Amino acid sequence: MALKSMSVAKLQDLRSKVDAEIAEKVSARRRELEMQLSELTHNDPRGSRGKARGRGVRGPVAPKYRNPKDPSQTWAGRGLQPLWMRDAIKSGKKLDSFLIK
């Protein structure tokens, strides 16, 4: 196809055909990628793809503190302080005095 010998009308027609074909190929590829993405999000073990990444669930840890009055009561240092520790600290004891060695 000799582009230099074509008329302006034929060149414009050719350009519109090329633009239409490019748009069709882009659209087909986009549909293909959206299908793959929907399959990936459907099979995602974490649930939704759009969830914010936080700290997540942390596993159990060994206790760091023990109640000297009742050795069965321990605390790992996570979450709220147990009542026995809160009461002891209010009465003047130090947190380090409850550490498990």
C-alpha positions in Angstrom: 0.0 0.0 0.0 1.6 3.2 -1.1 0.5 5.9 1.2 2.0 8.7 -0.8 -0.1 7.9 -3.8 -3.4 7.7 -1.8 -5.9 10.6 -1.8 -6.6 12.6 1.4 -10.1 11.0 1.7 -8.7 7.5 1.5 -6.0 8.3 4.0 -8.6 9.7 6.5 -10.7 6.5 5.9 -7.6 4.3 6.6 -6.8 6.3 9.7 -10.4 5.9 11.0 -10.2 2.1 10.3 -6.8 1.9 12.1 -8.2 3.9 15.1 -11.2 1.7 15.3 -9.1 -1.5 15.2 -6.8 -0.2 17.9 -9.7 0.7 20.1 -11.2 -2.8 19.7 -7.9 -4.5 20.6 -7.5 -2.3 23.6 -11.0 -3.0 24.7 -10.6 -6.7 24.2 -7.3 -6.7 26.2 -9.0 -4.7 29.0 -11.8 -7.2 29.3 -9.3 -10.0 29.4 -7.3 -8.4 32.2 -10.5 -7.6 34.2 -11.5 -11.2 34.0 -8.1 -12.3 35.3 -8.3 -9.7 38.1 -11.8 -10.9 39.1 -10.5 -14.5 39.2 -7.6 -13.4 41.4 -9.8 -11.5 43.8 -12.2 -14.3 44.0 -9.4 -16.8 44.9 -7.7 -14.3 47.3 -7.3 -16.1 50.7 -7.2 -12.7 52.5 -10.7 -11.9 51.3 -11.2 -8.6 49.4 -8.4 -7.1 47.5 -9.3 -3.7 48.7 -8.8 -4.3 52.4 -6.3 -2.0 54.1 -3.1 -3.7 55.2 -2.9 -3.4 59.0 -1.0 -5.3 61.5 -3.3 -8.3 61.2 -3.8 -11.0 63.8 -0.8 -11.6 65.9 -0.1 -15.0 67.4 0.2 -16.0 71.0 3.3 -15.0 73.0 4.7 -16.3 76.2 3.7 -14.4 79.4 6.1 -11.8 80.7 4.4 -11.0 84.0 3.0 -13.2 86.8 0.9 -12.4 89.8 2.9 -13.2 92.9 -0.2 -13.8 95.0 -1.7 -16.2 92.4 1.0 -17.7 90.0 -1.7 -19.0 87.7 -2.5 -15.4 86.6 -0.1 -14.2 83.9 0.0 -11.4 81.3 2.0 -11.2 78.1 2.1 -7.4 78.1 -0.5 -7.1 75.3 -3.8 -5.5 75.5 -5.3 -4.1 78.7 -3.5 -4.6 82.0 -5.2 -7.2 84.2 -7.0 -6.0 87.3 -4.6 -7.6 89.7 -1.7 -5.8 88.1 -3.5 -2.4 87.8 -4.4 -2.6 91.5 -0.8 -3.5 92.5 0.6 -0.7 90.5 -1.8 1.8 92.1 -0.7 0.6 95.5 2.9 1.5 94.7 4.5 -1.6 93.2 6.6 -1.4 90.0 5.9 -3.2 86.8 9.3 -4.8 86.9 8.5 -6.6 90.1 6.1 -8.8 88.2 8.5 -9.9 85.5 8.9 -13.7 85.0 12.6 -14.5 85.1 
